[in-house]
Amino acid sequence: MRFASRSFVATRRAFSVVELLVAIAIVGLLVALLLPAVQLSRAAARRSQCASNLRQIGIAAHSYETLHRQLPFSLRGAGLLFSLLPHLEQVAEHDRLQGLLAGDPNDQLTAATTARRIAAYLCPDDTEATSAGAASYAVNRGLTDAAQQQRAFVPDDGRGLSWRDVSDGLAHTAFCSERRNAPPFQPLALPDSRFGNWFVNNASASAVSLAQLNAFSSDCVHVSQTIPPITQAGGIGYLTPNAGYNHVVSPNGPSCISSGLLFSSPAVSNHSGGVNLLLADGAVRFAAEDIDLAVWLAIGSRDGRESLASSF
């Protein structure tokens, strides 16, 4: 007995328009949910790289101090970061620039315009650090420009400092932090308080009290929110002599000058909520914008004998 064979033809049904639209909507929703996480992950990676750069600077500073028994300083020509180049595997570039800086004004101009961009001195979030010799970091200047008054690591007495000069303790004293370069001036844009210079009519004598510092900081924040800046803040590089930042206002605060010895040149970054900070012992911490100003002042001085620094 023979059975008739039956063939079955498999049929394939395509997506309907409704199903396709639903699939597209689901994919779009997933992308919308994942994109902020990706952006946060990238921002965290840039912040981590920036902190790693500061650790390299800290290692270089300790290596220099061990070799020379003092930290580098310069009253003319270039500052501390330049002198650390040999300890960042940049011996040839250091020697080339040093030869130019010791020459005539034309040679010094050549140094300024041909200085290499050093990866360890560039924070990935500092998108404006594009010029020759650019740096995203600056050395702690302390609190004021008053002679012998807690100027931290930009000395004013013609000698190089050593770690022995940090009587507050290396773990309680800031050594270096971020100083993001200013974006190009936009005449019609609202001023960014991090990149303008404001004038504060707050004179001071040859010494500055804590009360004066607190009053100046408050006035600085106030004027930056109410009136335009008098000038646009510029960037600095690792060849800038005695360049630095100070602890007069909180991280990412405004830049201000007064008719006396007071000025603010704050630590500035493009990270959300604060700045990376290198302590003198080589540790890197994240200093929030809302850090207690008394604590920020305390870790800004190397010999202020404050007790609040331990709470940072």
N, C-alpha and C positions, 0 to 999 in steps of 0.2 A: 504494500500500500504506500503510495507516494503522497506526501503532503506538499501542498503548494507553498513555496517560500514567499514570505512577505518582507519587503524592504521598508525600513523606517528611515525617513529623512529628518535629521535633526534640524530644528529651526533655531535661529539666533535673533533675539529681539533687541533692538538698539535702545539706548537711553531715550526716554521721552524728554521733551523740553523742560517739563517741571522738575524731573529728576536731575537734569543737568544744572538747572538754576540752583537747586538745593545743594548739589555738590560744590558748586562755585561759592555759594554763601558759606558753607562749612569751612572750605579752604581759606576764604577771606577772614573768617572769624579766628581760625587758628593762627594765621599770620598776624592778625591784630593783637592776639594774646601773647605771641612769642616775641614780637618785635621789641617791646619795652624790655623784656628779659635779656635779649641779645644786646641791646644798647647799654643796659646796666652792666652786663658782663664785660663789654668792651671798655666802658668807663673804669671799671674796677681793675682791668688789666693795665690801662694807662696809668692809673694811680699807683699800682704796684710797681710798674717800671720806674715811675718817678721816685718812689721810695727807695728802689734799688740803686738808682743814681746817687741819691744822698748817702746811702751806705758806702758806696765807693769813695765819695768825697771824704767821709769820715775816716775810712781806712787810710786814704792818702794823707790826710792831715796827721794822723798818729804816726804814720811811717816817716813823714817829714820831721815831726817833732823829735822822734827817736834818733834820727840821723843828725839833726842840727842842734838839738837841745833847746830849740825854740820854734815857735810858729813863724811862718813867713809874714812879712809886712813890707809895705812900700809907701814912701811919701811922694813918689813921683814915678811915672812910667806905667806901672801896672799893679794890680792888687793881689790878694791872697790866692784866689783861684788860679791865676796865671802861674804862680810859683809851685802849685801842686801838680802841674802837668807832667813832670818827669815821673811822678808816682802814680800816674794814670796811663803809663806806657806811651807817653807823648814826648819823649826826650828830644827827638829831632825837631819837632815843631817848637818846643820851648826854646831850644838853642837858637833856632832861626829867628824867632821873634825877639829874643833877648838881644841878639846882635843888632837888629833894626832899631829897637827901642833905645839902644846906647848911641845911636848915630844922630844925624842932623834931623831937623823937622820933616824933611822929605822922607827920610827913612822911617821916622815914626808914623808918618801918614801911611806909608806902605804897609807897615805892621798892622795898623788899624783896619786897612781895607783888604788885606790878604789873610788875616788870621783864620785858621781852619775852624769849622764848626765841629766841636768835640761832642760825641754822642753822650758821654757821661754828664755833660753840662746842659743837656736839652731834655726838658720834660715833654713827653708826647702830647700832652694837652696844651702846651704853649705854642699855638699855631703861628704866632707872630714872631717867633725867634728864628728869623730867616737871614739876618744880616751876618756879615763876617764877624767871627768872634762872639757870637751871641751866647747868652747864658740865661737859663731859667731859674738860677739859684743865686743867692746873695748871702754874704756873711753877716752875722749878727753885730750890729753897731751898738747895741745896748739900749740906753734910755735917752740920753741927751748928748749934746755936743759940748757940755761944760767940761773944762779941763779937769782931768783926774776924777770924773764923776761917772763911773760905771759905763765906760764906753765899750765894754765887752771885747770883741776881737778885731776892732779897728783902732789900733793904739794911737795915742796922742803924745807920747813922751819919747819918741825916737828910738825905740827898742822893740825887738820882737818879744811877744809874750810866750809863756810856756804854760803847760797845764798846771804848774804850781801856782800861777796867778789866779786860778779859778778857785777861790776860797769857799764859794758856795757849794762846791761839789760838782763833778763832771756830769753826774746823772740828773742834776737839777739846773743845768745851765744850757741854754740854746746856743748852738754853734752856727748853724746855717739853715736857711729855709727857702721856700720858693719866692720868686719875685718875677711874676709873669710879665712879659713884654707888652707894652700898650698897643692896641690896634690903631690903624690910621685914623687921623682926626676926621670926624664927620660933622660939618658945620650945622646941619639941620637936625642931627640926632640928639637925643637927651644925653647929658653927660653921665658917664659911668664913674661913680665915686672912687673906684679903685684906680682910675687912670688920670684923674685931674689933680691939679694943685689948687688948694683953696687957701685964702689968707685968713688967719685968725688973729685978731688984735689982742694978743695976750703976751705982754712983755715979761721978761724974766731977768733976774740979776745974774751974777756970776755962778750961782748955784741954784738948783731947782728942787723944790720940795715935792713930796708925794702929792700933796694937795694941789699944787700947780699942775702936775702931770695929769691928774684926774680931771681938773677943770679944763685943761687944754684938749684932752681927749673928747670930753663931752661937747665942747664948743666946735671941735673939728667935725664930729658927726653931724651936728646941727647945721653948720653952714653948708656942708656938702649936700644937704637935703633941701636947702632953701634958695641958694644963689648959684650962678654959674661959676666954674673955676676960673682962676686968673690965667692959668696956662695949662696946656696939655702935658701930662706926665710922659716922659720918654723911657726908653729901655736902657738897659745896661748890659755890658759884656764882661768876659773874664779879663779883658785888658783895662777896664775902667779902674783908675786908681782909687783905692779906699772906698769902693762902692759897697753898699750894704743895705740892709733893711733894719728897722728898729721895732721896739715893743711898746710904743707910745699908744697906739690904738690896736684894737683886736684884729685877728687875721681877716683878710679881705676887707679891711676898713679903708677910709679915705686918706689921701695924702694932703697934708696941710703944712704951712709954714707960719711963723709968727714974726713979730718985730724983734724978738729976743733970741734966746738959744734953743727954743723949742721948735721941733718939726716932727712930722710923722712920715715915715717911709715904710709902709706896712708890708708884711708878708702877704703875697697875693698869688692865688692859683685859679685855675679853671675847674678844680674839683668841686663837687657839690658839698657845701657845708663846712669847708675849712681848708687847711693846708698841711702838707707833710713838713715835719720839723725834725732836723738832725740835732740831737743833743751832743754835748761835748764828749760823752763817753762812747759815742759811736752808735747809739740806739736811735731808731727812727720812730717817731710817734706821730699820730694825726691830731693836730690842734683844731678844735672846732671853733667856728665863728663866734659862738656864744660862750666861749671860755670865760671864766671869771677874770675880769681885768686885773685884779690884784695878783692873781696867779700868773697871768701873762707878763705882768711887769716883773714879778719875782724871778721867773726863769729867763728874763731878758738881761739881767745883770749878772756879772760873773763874781762880784764881791759885795753884794748888797746886804748879805747876812739875813735875808728874809726867811721866815719859817714856813711860808705858804707854798713854796716851790715843791715841797714833798707831796702835795696833794694833786699834782698834775699827772 
